[in-house]
Amino acid sequence: MAGLIRFTLFFLLPVFVLILWMGGYLSPRVEPGYAEPEAKTVTGIETAVVKPTVMKSEYEVDGTVTSNNNAKVSTKLMAKILDIKVKEGDTVKKGQLIAVLDDSEIKQNIKEAKAALEELSKAREEALAGREGAKAGYEFAKRTYERFMNLYKDNAISKQQLEEIETKMIGAKAQLEMIDAKLKQIDAKEKQVKAKLKYAKIMQSYAYVRAPFDGVVIKKMNDIGDMAAPGMPIVIIGDKDLRFLAQIDEKLIDKIHIGDEIEVYIETLGKKLKGTVVEKSKSVDPMNRSFTVKIKIPYVDGITPGMYGKIKIPVKSEEKILIPESAVVKWGQLRAVYTVDKEGILHLTFVKLGEKINDKYEVVSGIDAGTEIVVGNTEKACDGCKIR
């Protein structure tokens, strides 16, 4: 009996306890389930709450800068172009020399006219000198005739003697009248030559083509050596009273009105100019279903008629969710953002993006307004991480 007790105490009891310990019956019990892993903590991450942004939908229209007034600068002279003083895009002042034409033939005509006037002047001096003598001879002959007439009445001389004196008086008068007629011819000829000289000088002025007003050279139509012809433009100049001309779709005819202020972007200059609608066509072009508007814009250095530009016409307003470009994470061909939950845990959330507006993207789907997202240092973020 004592052996059985010893066997039980020293062999069976230890084995039984060992079995209970290995079965976990002697350890505290843990309920079944999943253990929550400890989240990785990250710092230096910038977050922001997404807010809706009111955006105005706009219709973009191309157009061209034009001058309110254009002048086709030409000449009334048929002559060879010796020099052109301007090039396209140059600004010019009223009266500034634009081109010089060959006026050598006109100069010769002026020279001949002046020489003719000198000859006529000499002829007049000679005629006037002769007239003085002729006048004196006529007056003497007239007085003699009058004296002889009195003698004839007193029967102191014969009729033949009176007739001889009368003949001399008539001859002297004819001589004076002939000189007066010559002077009239000289006057008439001088008048013609002066008119010719005046015309030649006017034509000579056309050899020096000048700007009709302050403006900009839009186009140069000729080169040095070309033959200029009356009415054919040498250059085209536009004034600095500028307009932006655009053709707009007829669907927007009620979206733009005279007096509206519109921003005009001149692409070549990289500048935005504030303009005002001053003209709007009342009819629609049936060929392209558009109407025309003219927008008055200010003159700035470098701008010239013919430049390309754009305007944007507000169509409607709507709310959009915009996120900064820095918040967007590339995931292969997909795009995602890191959202932040109430416990500060980051979650990689895929989104569908729309158009890019400046440095922000429109979110079409994936997140809503009020969602907190990572907007800076996204390279430090990770899915499931906790921010501190």
C-alpha positions as CSV (number, residue, x, y, z in Angstrom):
1,M,0.0,0.0,0.0
2,A,2.8,2.3,0.8
3,G,4.4,1.5,-2.5
4,L,1.2,2.4,-4.4
5,I,1.1,5.7,-2.6
6,R,4.7,6.5,-3.4
7,F,4.1,5.5,-7.0
8,T,1.1,7.8,-7.2
9,L,2.8,10.8,-5.6
10,F,6.1,10.6,-7.3
11,F,5.1,9.3,-10.8
12,L,1.5,9.6,-11.7
13,L,0.8,13.0,-10.0
14,P,3.8,14.7,-11.7
15,V,2.8,13.2,-15.1
16,F,-0.8,14.5,-14.6
17,V,0.4,18.0,-13.7
18,L,2.7,18.0,-16.7
19,I,-0.1,17.0,-19.0
20,L,-2.4,19.8,-17.5
21,W,0.4,22.4,-17.9
22,M,1.2,21.4,-21.5
23,G,-2.5,21.6,-22.3
24,G,-2.6,25.2,-21.0
25,Y,-5.0,24.4,-18.2
26,L,-2.7,25.9,-15.6
27,S,-2.2,29.3,-17.6
28,P,-4.6,32.3,-17.8
29,R,-7.0,31.8,-20.8
30,V,-7.0,34.3,-23.7
31,E,-10.2,34.7,-25.7
32,P,-9.9,33.7,-29.4
33,G,-9.6,36.5,-32.1
34,Y,-7.1,38.7,-34.0
35,A,-4.5,40.8,-32.3
36,E,-4.4,44.5,-33.4
37,P,-0.9,45.3,-34.9
38,E,0.6,48.5,-33.6
39,A,0.5,51.3,-36.3
40,K,3.7,52.9,-37.5
41,T,3.9,56.6,-36.5
42,V,5.0,59.2,-39.0
43,T,5.8,62.9,-38.5
44,G,6.2,66.0,-40.7
45,I,3.1,65.4,-42.8
46,E,0.9,68.3,-43.8
47,T,-2.8,67.7,-44.0
48,A,-5.8,69.8,-45.0
49,V,-9.6,69.4,-45.1
50,V,-11.1,69.3,-48.6
51,K,-13.5,72.1,-49.2
52,P,-15.7,72.7,-52.2
53,T,-14.7,75.5,-54.5
54,V,-17.1,77.5,-56.6
55,M,-15.8,77.4,-60.2
56,K,-17.1,79.4,-63.2
57,S,-17.3,77.4,-66.3
58,E,-15.8,79.3,-69.2
59,Y,-15.9,79.2,-73.0
60,E,-12.6,79.9,-74.6
61,V,-12.5,81.9,-77.8
62,D,-9.6,82.7,-80.1
63,G,-9.3,86.2,-81.7
64,T,-7.1,88.7,-83.3
65,V,-5.9,92.2,-82.4
66,T,-6.9,94.8,-84.9
67,S,-6.7,98.6,-85.2
68,N,-9.9,100.6,-85.1
69,N,-8.7,102.6,-88.0
70,N,-6.4,101.3,-90.8
71,A,-4.8,103.4,-93.5
72,K,-3.4,102.0,-96.8
73,V,-0.6,104.5,-97.3
74,S,0.1,105.1,-101.0
75,T,1.2,107.9,-103.3
76,K,-0.2,109.7,-106.3
77,L,3.1,109.4,-108.1
78,M,4.2,106.7,-110.5
79,A,7.9,106.2,-109.6
80,K,10.5,103.8,-108.4
81,I,10.9,103.3,-104.6
82,L,14.3,104.5,-103.5
83,D,14.0,103.8,-99.8
84,I,11.5,102.5,-97.2
85,K,12.2,103.8,-93.7
86,V,10.0,101.4,-91.7
87,K,9.4,97.7,-91.1
88,E,6.4,95.7,-90.0
89,G,5.7,96.3,-86.3
90,D,7.4,99.7,-86.1
91,T,5.5,102.5,-84.3
92,V,5.3,105.7,-86.3
93,K,4.3,109.3,-85.5
94,K,2.0,111.5,-87.7
95,G,4.1,113.0,-90.5
96,Q,7.0,110.6,-90.1
97,L,8.8,109.7,-93.3
98,I,7.7,106.3,-94.5
99,A,9.2,106.0,-98.0
100,V,11.1,108.0,-100.6
101,L,10.4,107.7,-104.3
102,D,12.5,108.8,-107.4
103,D,11.6,112.4,-108.1
104,S,14.4,113.1,-110.6
105,E,12.0,113.8,-113.5
106,I,10.0,116.1,-111.3
107,K,13.1,118.0,-110.3
108,Q,13.9,118.5,-114.0
109,N,10.4,119.8,-114.6
110,I,10.8,122.2,-111.7
111,K,14.2,123.4,-113.0
112,E,12.7,124.0,-116.5
113,A,9.8,125.9,-115.0
114,K,12.0,128.1,-112.9
115,A,14.2,128.8,-116.0
116,A,11.1,129.7,-118.0
117,L,10.0,132.1,-115.3
118,E,13.4,133.8,-115.4
119,E,13.1,134.3,-119.2
120,L,9.6,135.6,-118.8
121,S,10.8,138.0,-116.2
122,K,13.5,139.3,-118.5
123,A,11.0,139.6,-121.4
124,R,8.7,141.6,-119.1
125,E,11.4,144.0,-118.2
126,E,12.2,144.6,-121.9
127,A,8.6,145.0,-122.7
128,L,8.0,147.5,-119.9
129,A,11.1,149.4,-120.9
130,G,9.8,149.6,-124.6
131,R,6.3,150.5,-123.3
132,E,7.7,153.6,-121.6
133,G,9.1,154.8,-124.9
134,A,6.0,153.8,-126.8
135,K,3.8,155.6,-124.3
136,A,5.8,158.7,-124.5
137,G,5.8,158.7,-128.3
138,Y,2.0,158.1,-128.4
139,E,1.3,160.9,-125.9
140,F,3.6,163.3,-127.9
141,A,1.8,162.3,-131.2
142,K,-1.6,162.8,-129.5
143,R,-0.7,166.3,-128.3
144,T,0.7,167.2,-131.7
145,Y,-2.5,165.9,-133.4
146,E,-4.7,168.0,-131.1
147,R,-2.6,171.1,-131.8
148,F,-2.8,170.5,-135.5
149,M,-6.5,169.9,-135.3
150,N,-6.9,173.4,-133.8
151,L,-4.7,174.8,-136.6
152,Y,-6.8,173.0,-139.2
153,K,-10.0,174.5,-137.7
154,D,-8.4,177.9,-138.1
155,N,-7.4,177.0,-141.7
156,A,-3.8,177.4,-140.7
157,I,-2.8,174.0,-142.2
158,S,-4.0,171.8,-144.9
159,K,-6.1,168.6,-144.4
160,Q,-3.2,166.6,-145.7
161,Q,-0.9,167.8,-143.0
162,L,-3.5,167.0,-140.4
163,E,-3.9,163.4,-141.7
164,E,-0.1,162.9,-141.7
165,I,0.0,163.8,-138.0
166,E,-3.0,161.6,-137.3
167,T,-1.3,158.7,-139.0
168,K,1.7,159.1,-136.8
169,M,-0.5,159.2,-133.7
170,I,-2.3,156.0,-134.8
171,G,1.0,154.3,-135.4
172,A,2.3,155.3,-131.9
173,K,-0.9,154.1,-130.3
174,A,-0.7,150.7,-132.2
175,Q,2.9,150.4,-131.0
176,L,1.8,150.9,-127.4
177,E,-1.1,148.5,-127.8
178,M,1.2,145.9,-129.3
179,I,3.5,146.1,-126.3
180,D,0.5,145.9,-123.9
181,A,-0.7,142.8,-125.7
182,K,2.8,141.3,-125.4
183,L,2.8,142.0,-121.6
184,K,-0.6,140.3,-121.3
185,Q,0.9,137.3,-123.2
186,I,3.8,137.3,-120.8
187,D,1.4,137.4,-117.8
188,A,-0.6,134.6,-119.2
189,K,2.4,132.5,-119.9
190,E,3.9,133.3,-116.5
191,K,0.6,132.2,-114.9
192,Q,0.8,128.9,-116.8
193,V,4.4,128.3,-115.8
194,K,3.7,129.1,-112.2
195,A,0.8,126.7,-112.2
196,K,3.0,124.0,-113.7
197,L,5.7,124.7,-111.1
198,K,3.1,124.5,-108.3
199,Y,1.8,121.2,-109.7
200,A,5.4,119.9,-110.0
201,K,6.1,120.8,-106.4
202,I,2.9,119.1,-105.2
203,M,3.9,116.0,-107.2
204,Q,7.3,116.2,-105.7
205,S,5.8,116.1,-102.2
206,Y,4.2,112.8,-103.1
207,A,7.7,111.4,-103.5
208,Y,8.1,111.6,-99.7
209,V,5.4,109.3,-98.3
210,R,4.5,110.1,-94.7
211,A,2.4,108.6,-91.9
212,P,-1.1,110.0,-91.8
213,F,-1.4,109.5,-88.0
214,D,0.3,107.9,-85.0
215,G,0.1,104.2,-85.3
216,V,1.8,100.9,-86.0
217,V,3.0,99.5,-89.4
218,I,0.8,96.4,-89.9
219,K,2.2,95.3,-93.3
220,K,4.8,96.4,-95.7
221,M,3.5,95.9,-99.2
222,N,6.6,96.9,-101.3
223,D,10.4,96.7,-101.2
224,I,13.1,99.1,-102.4
225,G,13.3,99.0,-106.2
226,D,9.6,98.3,-106.7
227,M,7.5,100.7,-108.8
228,A,5.0,102.6,-106.8
229,A,1.7,103.3,-108.5
230,P,-1.1,105.7,-107.6
231,G,-3.6,104.2,-105.2
232,M,-1.4,101.1,-104.6
233,P,-0.5,100.9,-100.9
234,I,3.2,100.9,-99.9
235,V,2.5,100.1,-96.3
236,I,-0.6,99.6,-94.1
237,I,-0.7,101.5,-90.9
238,G,-3.1,101.0,-88.0
239,D,-3.7,103.4,-85.2
240,K,-3.2,102.7,-81.5
241,D,-6.9,102.6,-80.8
242,L,-6.9,98.8,-80.6
243,R,-9.7,96.2,-80.8
244,F,-9.8,92.5,-80.1
245,L,-11.9,90.8,-82.8
246,A,-13.5,87.4,-82.0
247,Q,-16.1,85.1,-83.6
248,I,-18.3,83.5,-80.9
249,D,-20.6,80.6,-81.1
250,E,-24.3,81.6,-81.5
251,K,-25.2,79.6,-78.4
252,L,-23.5,82.3,-76.3
253,I,-25.2,85.3,-77.9
254,D,-27.0,86.0,-74.6
255,K,-23.8,85.6,-72.5
256,I,-22.0,88.7,-73.7
257,H,-23.2,92.3,-74.0
258,I,-21.9,95.7,-74.9
259,G,-20.2,97.2,-71.8
260,D,-19.1,93.8,-70.4
261,E,-15.5,93.8,-69.1
262,I,-13.5,90.9,-70.4
263,E,-9.9,89.8,-69.9
264,V,-8.0,89.4,-73.1
265,Y,-4.8,87.2,-73.1
266,I,-2.3,88.1,-75.7
267,E,-0.2,84.9,-76.1
268,T,2.8,86.4,-77.9
269,L,3.3,88.9,-75.1
270,G,2.2,86.6,-72.3
271,K,0.0,89.5,-71.0
272,K,-3.6,89.8,-69.8
273,L,-5.3,93.0,-70.8
274,K,-8.6,94.3,-69.4
275,G,-11.0,95.0,-72.2
276,T,-14.5,96.3,-72.7
277,V,-17.0,95.1,-75.3
278,V,-17.8,98.0,-77.6
279,E,-19.4,96.3,-80.6
280,K,-21.6,93.2,-81.0
281,S,-23.1,92.1,-84.2
282,K,-26.9,91.7,-84.2
283,S,-26.9,88.9,-86.7
284,V,-25.4,85.4,-86.9
285,D,-23.2,84.3,-89.8
286,P,-25.1,81.4,-91.3
287,M,-21.8,79.9,-92.6
288,N,-20.2,79.3,-89.3
289,R,-23.1,79.9,-86.9
290,S,-21.2,82.6,-85.0
291,F,-21.5,86.3,-84.2
292,T,-18.8,89.0,-84.0
293,V,-17.7,91.0,-81.0
294,K,-15.1,93.8,-80.8
295,I,-13.4,94.4,-77.5
296,K,-11.6,97.7,-76.8
297,I,-8.1,97.0,-75.3
298,P,-5.4,99.3,-74.2
299,Y,-2.2,99.8,-76.2
300,V,0.9,98.4,-74.5
301,D,4.5,98.2,-75.6
302,G,5.1,95.4,-78.1
303,I,1.5,94.8,-79.1
304,T,0.7,95.1,-82.8
305,P,-2.4,94.5,-84.9
306,G,-2.6,90.9,-86.1
307,M,-1.5,89.3,-82.9
308,Y,-3.3,86.2,-81.7
309,G,-5.2,86.2,-78.4
310,K,-7.9,84.5,-76.3
311,I,-10.8,85.4,-74.2
312,K,-12.9,83.4,-71.7
313,I,-16.6,83.9,-71.5
314,P,-18.3,82.8,-68.2
315,V,-21.0,80.3,-68.9
316,K,-22.2,78.9,-65.5
317,S,-21.0,78.5,-61.9
318,E,-20.7,75.1,-60.1
319,E,-19.0,73.6,-57.0
320,K,-15.9,71.4,-57.6
321,I,-13.6,69.6,-55.3
322,L,-10.0,70.7,-56.0
323,I,-6.9,69.2,-54.4
324,P,-3.3,70.4,-54.8
325,E,-1.0,68.6,-57.2
326,S,1.2,67.8,-54.2
327,A,-1.5,65.6,-52.7
328,V,-1.8,63.3,-55.7
329,V,0.1,59.9,-55.4
330,K,0.8,57.8,-58.5
331,W,0.0,54.1,-58.1
332,G,0.9,52.6,-61.4
333,Q,-1.7,53.9,-63.9
334,L,-3.9,54.9,-61.0
335,R,-4.0,58.0,-58.9
336,A,-4.7,58.1,-55.2
337,V,-4.5,60.3,-52.1
338,Y,-3.9,59.6,-48.4
339,T,-7.0,60.3,-46.3
340,V,-6.9,60.7,-42.6
341,D,-9.5,59.1,-40.3
342,K,-10.6,60.4,-36.9
343,E,-7.8,58.4,-35.1
344,G,-5.2,59.9,-37.4
345,I,-4.6,56.8,-39.4
346,L,-3.7,57.2,-43.1
347,H,-5.5,55.3,-45.8
348,L,-4.5,55.1,-49.4
349,T,-7.6,56.1,-51.3
350,F,-7.9,55.9,-55.1
351,V,-9.5,58.8,-56.8
352,K,-10.6,59.8,-60.3
353,L,-9.2,63.1,-61.4
354,G,-10.6,65.6,-63.9
355,E,-9.0,68.6,-65.5
356,K,-6.0,70.4,-64.1
357,I,-6.8,74.0,-63.0
358,N,-3.6,76.0,-62.4
359,D,-1.7,73.8,-59.8
360,K,-4.8,71.9,-58.7
361,Y,-6.7,68.8,-59.9
362,E,-10.5,68.4,-60.0
363,V,-11.6,65.3,-58.1
364,V,-14.4,63.6,-60.0
365,S,-14.9,60.7,-57.5
366,G,-13.1,59.0,-54.6
367,I,-13.4,61.6,-51.8
368,D,-16.0,64.1,-50.7
369,A,-15.8,67.6,-49.3
370,G,-14.9,67.5,-45.6
371,T,-12.4,64.7,-46.0
372,E,-9.0,65.3,-44.5
373,I,-6.1,64.4,-46.8
374,V,-2.3,64.6,-46.9
375,V,-1.3,67.6,-49.0
376,G,2.5,67.9,-48.2
377,N,5.4,65.4,-47.8
378,T,3.3,62.6,-49.2
379,E,6.6,60.6,-49.6
380,K,6.6,60.1,-45.8
381,A,3.0,58.8,-45.8
382,C,2.1,55.1,-45.8
383,D,-1.2,53.1,-45.8
384,G,-2.1,52.4,-42.2
385,C,0.4,54.7,-40.7
386,K,-0.5,57.0,-37.9
387,I,0.4,60.7,-37.9
388,R,1.6,62.5,-34.9
